[in-house]
Amino acid sequence: MKTASYTLGLLAGILLTGCGTVEITKTGRGFRNPTNPNNVEILMTQPKRSYEELGVFVASGFMRNETAVMHNAIRTKVAELGANAALIIEDGYNRGGRNSSEAPLLWAKGVALRLK
């Protein structure tokens, strides 16, 4: 019975998290302590403050109505590098899969930043 509960919980967690992924590549030198993802800003324009680039990211596979979910996934990944901001440089929707009835999926590309 315990195994069945665990399996149901795991399955529910997978279904709730969706299919979206965020891949990040560290580009900055050195090590920064991770930051709290709740404090990471999502930016759509280049900040006026000085900053250090820590990495680049690509988010993909999020459903059209999952913009907030995608932003939270980005926050989580860039926080691991010590970023306190994520600058989204480009975003949009793909044309869906081979089957024209598939919904287009949301994607974004950007830069993990440490604002000074």
Stockholm file with secondary structure:
# STOCKHOLM 1.0

chainA/1-116         MKTASYTLGLLAGILLTGCGTVEITKTGRGFRNPTNPNNVEILMTQPKRSYEELGVFVASGFMRNETAVMHNAIRTKVAELGANAALIIEDGYNRGGRNSSEAPLLWAKGVALRLK
#=GR chainA/1-116 SS CHHHHHHHHHHHHHHHHCSCEEEEEECSSSCCCCCCGGGCEEESSCCSSCEEEEEEEEEEEEETTCHHHHHHHHHHHHHHTTCSEEEEEEEEECCCSSSTTSCCEEEEEEEEEEEC
#=GC SS_cons         CHHHHHHHHHHHHHHHHCSCEEEEEECSSSCCCCCCGGGCEEESSCCSSCEEEEEEEEEEEEETTCHHHHHHHHHHHHHHTTCSEEEEEEEEECCCSSSTTSCCEEEEEEEEEEEC
//
